[in-house]
Amino acid sequence: MRLRLGGGRAGHVPPLLLVGVGYGASYRNPANRRDRDYTPGAHSDEPSSGGGEMFLQFLTETLWPAPEKRYPVDARIRGVARTSLGSLLVLHVLFRSKPFFTHFLASVPSIWWGERAMLR
């Protein structure tokens, strides 16, 4: 099998800049805001939920430009990856008409969120 990514030569994997976003707190710790940041819509069982759009704005307007200033980044290739509840946000971005990101990895997405609104 020959690997070809991004129009490069076969067998060559281009450099990858990986940026992790974390909270420094475990899932049950109140400082962890995954329920707020990864949910595109609010849910009555989670009063702080529904901040996905604000988190995406932070990712695209505040966080993303910082590495672009420090490293040689190809602005045509942007990826986002998460698991579980974070994958719900990845799918939300993927289904937009003009997503900011070009590559997506949604592992075991929590499509149950909001009475399975993502499936609608």
SEKEBA-156067 format. One record per residue: z, y, x negated of N, C-alpha, C, O in turn; residue in one letter. Coordinates in steps of 0.001 Angstrom, whole numbers. Each point is the difference from the previous one (the first is absolute). Layout:
N
[[Z, Y, X], [Z, Y, X], [Z, Y, X], [Z, Y, X], 'a'],
...
***
This chain:
120
[[0, -1174, -845], [0, 1174, 845], [0, 1236, -890], [739, 68, -982], 'm'],
[[-1563, 896, 1327], [-55, 1240, -767], [655, 1103, 808], [-302, 191, 1178], 'r'],
[[1189, 521, -1815], [752, 1072, 640], [-742, 1315, -157], [-417, 356, -1102], 'l'],
[[252, 358, 2191], [-654, 1315, -51], [780, 930, 923], [48, -212, 1212], 'r'],
[[557, 1238, -1791], [764, 984, 761], [-552, 1389, -240], [-313, 360, -1134], 'l'],
[[194, 410, 2176], [-375, 1407, -122], [-1303, 256, -739], [-149, 1049, -627], 'g'],
[[-791, -1970, 684], [-1285, 221, -636], [25, -160, -1506], [-994, 289, -666], 'g'],
[[2113, -746, 113], [93, -205, -1446], [-743, -1250, -419], [-590, -702, 821], 'g'],
[[631, 442, -2099], [-705, -1186, -488], [777, -1265, 370], [1222, 27, 143], 'r'],
[[-1938, -1112, 7], [595, -1275, 404], [1062, -430, -1000], [-204, 100, -1210], 'a'],
[[1336, -577, 1710], [1072, -487, -846], [930, 1080, -513], [971, -303, -694], 'g'],
[[-1242, 1547, 1018], [821, 1115, -481], [814, 562, 1162], [-550, 338, 1049], 'h'],
[[1842, -243, -1243], [869, 621, 999], [358, 1387, -519], [573, 124, -1082], 'v'],
[[-902, 915, 1837], [287, 1361, -468], [1509, 247, -55], [768, -726, 631], 'p'],
[[-339, 1740, -1378], [1428, 321, -75], [557, 311, 1388], [-712, 490, 876], 'p'],
[[1985, -781, -696], [666, 209, 1274], [1262, 810, -238], [803, -342, -868], 'l'],
[[-623, 1389, 1614], [1229, 774, -30], [767, -360, 1266], [-484, 232, 1108], 'l'],
[[1646, -782, -1265], [818, -453, 1122], [1230, 882, 95], [746, 145, -968], 'l'],
[[-536, 446, 2140], [1151, 871, 234], [847, -623, 1096], [-492, -260, 1098], 'v'],
[[1750, 24, -1390], [921, -557, 983], [854, 1099, 612], [431, 926, -687], 'g'],
[[-195, -1040, 1979], [845, 952, 713], [1205, -774, 508], [-150, -987, 720], 'v'],
[[1330, 1426, -1087], [1209, -695, 424], [1072, 957, 438], [-147, 1217, -115], 'g'],
[[1223, -1769, 615], [1087, 803, 532], [1283, -126, -813], [936, 774, 201], 'y'],
[[-881, -1745, -1119], [1219, -201, -761], [1137, -521, 841], [1165, 111, -382], 'g'],
[[-1493, -677, 1523], [1029, -524, 907], [-536, -1246, 687], [-1189, -82, 308], 'a'],
[[2057, -876, -69], [-413, -1233, 670], [-362, 280, 1460], [254, 1086, 521], 's'],
[[-847, -2079, 119], [-506, 155, 1359], [1071, 478, 978], [-281, 859, 836], 'y'],
[[1479, -1383, -918], [1068, 343, 947], [740, 1299, -350], [799, 483, 802], 'r'],
[[-1050, 81, -1970], [658, 1218, -437], [-577, 1191, 761], [-1220, 105, 130], 'n'],
[[2061, 790, 375], [-511, 1157, 751], [-951, 899, -795], [-794, 727, 596], 'p'],
[[860, -765, -1925], [-911, 814, -809], [-1429, -535, 23], [-930, 705, -390], 'a'],
[[749, -1932, 837], [-1328, -591, 94], [-641, 488, 1297], [571, -152, 1079], 'n'],
[[-1740, 726, -1192], [-666, 593, 1167], [-1288, -707, 392], [-918, 625, 531], 'r'],
[[848, -1933, -791], [-1233, -719, 330], [-297, 24, 1489], [-1158, 142, 391], 'r'],
[[2177, -277, 448], [-246, 36, 1448], [-633, 1323, 421], [-792, 43, 941], 'd'],
[[1139, 1021, -1632], [-562, 1310, 313], [-1396, 141, -599], [-935, 396, 697], 'r'],
[[788, -714, -1976], [-1222, 307, -737], [-1161, -946, 256], [-1155, 413, -99], 'd'],
[[1424, -1652, 421], [-1084, -981, 134], [-476, -186, 1431], [-927, -774, 242], 'y'],
[[1536, 1460, 707], [-356, -216, 1401], [-860, 1141, 520], [436, 1151, 14], 't'],
[[-1660, -1463, 416], [-887, 1046, 500], [436, 546, 1356], [-340, 1129, 353], 'p'],
[[1084, -1918, 403], [474, 437, 1306], [1482, -274, 154], [535, -934, -598], 'g'],
[[128, 1753, 1405], [1435, -164, 228], [274, -1209, 894], [-835, -405, 809], 'a'],
[[2022, -151, -981], [447, -1127, 819], [1401, 316, 492], [833, 477, -771], 'h'],
[[-562, -737, 2042], [1284, 361, 595], [1185, -697, -673], [1109, 535, 19], 's'],
[[-1311, -1698, -605], [1085, -713, -685], [333, 599, -1361], [1058, -287, -559], 'd'],
[[-1936, 1101, 29], [191, 624, -1328], [-197, 1507, 138], [-1126, 487, -99], 'e'],
[[2205, 255, 326], [-133, 1441, 258], [-643, 800, -1127], [-580, 1056, 256], 'p'],
[[666, -1528, -1490], [-588, 762, -1110], [-1441, -401, -286], [-591, 509, -953], 's'],
[[15, -1390, 1732], [-1347, -509, -263], [-1081, 1012, 378], [258, 1007, 659], 's'],
[[-1471, -1314, -1100], [-1160, 800, 379], [-403, 1053, -1000], [-753, 913, 340], 'g'],
[[1234, -1012, -1575], [-332, 1002, -1007], [-1165, -370, -889], [-178, 600, -1060], 'g'],
[[-620, -1572, 1463], [-1112, -467, -822], [-985, 1087, -394], [-450, 40, -1145], 'g'],
[[115, 828, 2063], [-957, 1073, -306], [555, 951, -1056], [-734, 438, -886], 'e'],
[[2021, -117, 973], [609, 879, -1007], [38, -685, -1367], [-211, 644, -1027], 'm'],
[[480, -1943, 1020], [23, -741, -1261], [-1397, -58, -610], [-153, 155, -1211], 'f'],
[[-859, -375, 2033], [-1383, 13, -491], [-369, 1366, -563], [-692, 90, -1014], 'l'],
[[1141, 953, 1655], [-258, 1349, -506], [650, 167, -1372], [-606, 575, -905], 'q'],
[[1835, -1074, 742], [658, 52, -1297], [-795, -785, -1045], [-215, 481, -1112], 'f'],
[[-220, -1693, 1474], [-750, -832, -945], [-1296, 670, -454], [-315, 16, -1190], 'l'],
[[-420, 528, 2132], [-1331, 525, -314], [7, 1413, -567], [-849, 332, -826], 't'],
[[1787, 505, 1253], [-13, 1400, -420], [977, 331, -1120], [-224, 941, -761], 'e'],
[[1314, -1713, 654], [1014, 287, -1009], [-5, -1030, -1118], [-104, 350, -1175], 't'],
[[215, -1617, 1541], [111, -1050, -1007], [-1328, -269, -711], [-40, -26, -1230], 'l'],
[[-1024, -170, 1967], [-1281, -405, -593], [-537, 988, -1037], [-488, -445, -1038], 'w'],
[[550, 1747, 1258], [-539, 930, -1007], [727, -50, -1351], [-603, 318, -1026], 'p'],
[[1865, -705, 1002], [763, 3, -1257], [-593, -942, -1056], [-235, 447, -1123], 'a'],
[[-18, -1721, 1423], [-613, -868, -1022], [-1419, 428, -365], [-439, -199, -1133], 'p'],
[[-279, 790, 2097], [-1365, 454, -295], [-8, 1094, -1073], [-976, 145, -735], 'e'],
[[2055, 613, 651], [95, 1049, -1013], [346, -560, -1376], [-313, 617, -1018], 'k'],
[[957, -1786, 983], [490, -555, -1267], [-859, -1120, -570], [23, -244, -1207], 'r'],
[[-782, -440, 2063], [-738, -1188, -436], [-1460, 88, 430], [-319, 688, 970], 'y'],
[[-567, -1375, -1680], [-1408, -16, 409], [-189, -926, 1209], [-172, -1210, -149], 'p'],
[[208, 1790, 1316], [-77, -749, 1248], [-1359, 242, 652], [-461, 1138, 81], 'v'],
[[-169, -2200, 376], [-1250, 122, 744], [352, 356, 1441], [472, -859, 744], 'd'],
[[-689, 2086, -345], [390, 490, 1322], [-756, -681, 1141], [372, 133, 1166], 'a'],
[[-1439, -867, -1510], [-751, -710, 1048], [650, -1316, 383], [-380, -614, 998], 'r'],
[[1353, 175, -1780], [648, -1293, 254], [1498, 227, 148], [687, 355, -958], 'i'],
[[-197, -563, 2162], [1431, 179, 301], [455, -1184, 832], [-640, -358, 989], 'r'],
[[1726, -234, -1385], [499, -1157, 732], [1417, 188, 471], [764, 786, -559], 'g'],
[[-422, -1524, 1602], [1361, -11, 536], [318, -1444, 384], [-828, -705, 577], 'v'],
[[2037, 288, -909], [414, -1371, 288], [1475, -25, 376], [809, 728, -574], 'a'],
[[-477, -1544, 1511], [1395, -187, 406], [123, -1359, 681], [-980, -720, 192], 'r'],
[[2203, 405, 157], [289, -1236, 706], [889, 306, 1195], [707, 1008, 14], 't'],
[[-743, -1868, 976], [862, 81, 1166], [-179, 1322, 747], [-1112, 325, 415], 's'],
[[2178, 431, -241], [-80, 1254, 748], [-919, 1006, -702], [-686, 779, 662], 'l'],
[[672, -794, -1985], [-907, 878, -740], [-1457, -333, 264], [-857, 883, -31], 'g'],
[[571, -2158, 292], [-1373, -403, 323], [-455, 559, 1333], [-1196, 192, 219], 's'],
[[2131, 67, 664], [-341, 644, 1263], [-625, 1369, -277], [-987, 382, 628], 'l'],
[[1569, 336, -1563], [-543, 1303, -379], [-1354, -145, -702], [-895, 821, 202], 'l'],
[[747, -1858, -1020], [-1288, -256, -649], [-1086, -220, 1055], [-1095, 551, -115], 'v'],
[[1386, -1340, 1125], [-983, -233, 1068], [-289, 1289, 770], [-1143, 269, 368], 'l'],
[[2164, 504, -135], [-170, 1284, 687], [-998, 878, -770], [-873, 625, 603], 'h'],
[[1005, -583, -1916], [-913, 780, -839], [-1402, -604, 18], [-992, 722, 99], 'v'],
[[914, -2031, -194], [-1285, -701, -27], [-836, 286, 1242], [-1219, 140, -94], 'l'],
[[1856, -53, 1246], [-722, 164, 1256], [-340, 1455, 329], [-538, 271, 1073], 'f'],
[[836, 657, -1959], [-374, 1396, 219], [-1502, 170, -194], [-643, -816, -660], 'r'],
[[95, 1868, 1233], [-1446, 216, -139], [-386, 373, -1429], [-1063, -409, -467], 's'],
[[1888, 1164, -231], [-276, 377, -1385], [1274, -178, -818], [705, 973, -265], 'k'],
[[-403, -2203, -138], [1238, -220, -750], [-57, 618, -1394], [-1062, 58, -621], 'p'],
[[2207, 399, 142], [127, 560, -1344], [-212, -1080, -1047], [-588, 254, -1051], 'f'],
[[1066, -1457, 1338], [-80, -1114, -941], [-1297, -775, 206], [-583, 11, 1084], 'f'],
[[145, -683, -2146], [-1232, -789, 62], [262, -1502, -66], [-866, -797, 361], 't'],
[[2049, 410, -820], [364, -1409, -133], [1358, -230, 656], [903, 829, -109], 'h'],
[[-770, -1962, 789], [1194, -263, 794], [489, -1427, -207], [-795, -936, -75], 'f'],
[[2111, 782, -15], [626, -1324, -24], [1178, 47, 957], [999, 671, -259], 'l'],
[[-1123, -1386, 1359], [1054, -63, 1014], [481, -1440, 73], [-662, -853, 591], 'a'],
[[1800, 588, -1184], [545, -1352, -49], [1053, -170, 1091], [941, 787, 95], 's'],
[[-1104, -1795, 703], [860, -320, 1153], [419, 1255, 782], [1189, 308, 85], 'v'],
[[-2157, 410, 481], [328, 1239, 706], [855, -229, 1245], [-155, -999, 701], 'p'],
[[1039, 1925, -448], [902, -70, 1162], [-707, 524, 1240], [343, 1062, 520], 's'],
[[-1322, -1806, -57], [-788, 453, 1155], [793, -66, 1298], [-484, 457, 1035], 'i'],
[[1680, -1010, -1066], [863, -44, 1178], [548, 1393, 337], [442, 229, 1126], 'w'],
[[-466, 700, -2085], [616, 1312, 177], [-607, 740, 1188], [-1217, 3, 185], 'w'],
[[2064, 614, 608], [-469, 816, 1122], [-749, -803, 1040], [-1052, 419, 484], 'g'],
[[1604, -1593, -136], [-647, -889, 986], [-1446, -316, -381], [-893, -35, 846], 'e'],
[[689, -196, -2154], [-1299, -380, -569], [-1084, 1066, 201], [-1167, -319, 226], 'r'],
[[1571, 1567, -311], [-934, 1123, 209], [-1187, -65, -967], [-1099, 434, 343], 'a'],
[[1314, -974, -1549], [-1076, -62, -978], [-1164, -863, 492], [-1149, 242, -369], 'm'],
[[1434, -1226, 1183], [-1053, -881, 496], [-834, 665, 1098], [-1088, -470, 332], 'l'],
[[1597, 1541, 214], [-761, 715, 1035], [-939, 976, -653], [-736, 706, 690], 'r'],
***
